[in-house]
């Protein structure tokens, strides 16, 4: 089938690659404008743009698609690109983490409408950060939903879905990779079902609706008065970005992996919340408001990631140090 594809990050790039490999012709790719990135803040294309250019696919990067919005000239550029793609035979738009709102005219433009690859089991975790929030809140399972898009925020009728368990060691990065592959494969199934008119859209239930707010950097500061289990989930949810931050003694750190300790080494009693109880090559144990957090991957600010034993050899963390509860 001839398609329009709209997406921006790596999650969407994986879907684009698999759609191409499955034999679908991508007539147009919509992606967000190049953004400053890196220390030099050079303008950097999105993962989807890079993938499209690899395959010599036409790319459009409007700031907005709202004809009555702040950037009507940009919207007209997007409208013209979509119109030309439809003139070339595009029947369906596939959307994956595009990052721009599709107005009604865009939803109505393709003959088969627009379908979205969403990384949650709708109606749970509508919104911008479904993978992060599923880990943070301790969900046992998550998955992908393919939905027929409407004007609402992830409120469209469901076409297909699939699920997988969230493992104790899963981070946003590891879960992202699993869901990106699942979403791409499920999207290909959905397109086949639409072509053969074998899919029955299902209205989303009203029970269980919740929203995955965008991750804020302000969430990265570790507050040691929280329970260890909550902190372990937050740390895994913020890996790989923006990372969970704390201060131990004079140094700032990013924590990349931690678990609520189930078996504890011998610790002295009557320690203050935020106290470093033990620090060696097997981990760093810190008292929280409820339980002990066992940190297995941590990075000192200004240093590269390295094995814990190597980091501690270069800069020991002193047992008995009380971590600053709220400083990033």
Secondary structure, 3 states (H helix, E strand, C coil): CEEEEEECCHHHHHHHHHHHHCCCEEEEEECCCCEEECCCCEEECCHHHHHHHHCCCCEECCCCCCCCCCCHHHHHHHHHHHHHHHHCCCCEEEEECCCCCCCHHHHHHCCCCEEEEECCCCCCCEECCHHHHHHHCCCCEEEEEEEECCCCCCCCCEEEEEEEECCCCCCHHHHHHHHHHHHHHHHHHHHHHHHCCCCCCECCCCCCCCEECCCCHHHHECCCCCEHHHHHHHHHHCCCCCCEEEEECCEEEEEEEEEECCCCCCCCCCCCCCEEEEEECCEEEEECCECEEEEEEEEECCCCCCCHHHHHHHCCCCCCCECECCCC
